[in-house]
Amino acid sequence: MAVLALLVPSLMLGVILMLGRYEDHVLPPREAEPEPGHRSVEGLRG
């Protein structure tokens, strides 16, 4: 039982870390976000 109590959290952490790496490969890269003071005016011009 003691081995199980030490093994389960380690396995859960490993799974979470592997899912994070998998997510990096599956999702498209994020576009660079503009600076906080920058406003987009594309929709304002008709």
HELIX and SHEET records of a PDB file:
HELIX    1   1 ALA A    2  VAL A   26  1                                  25    
END                                                                             
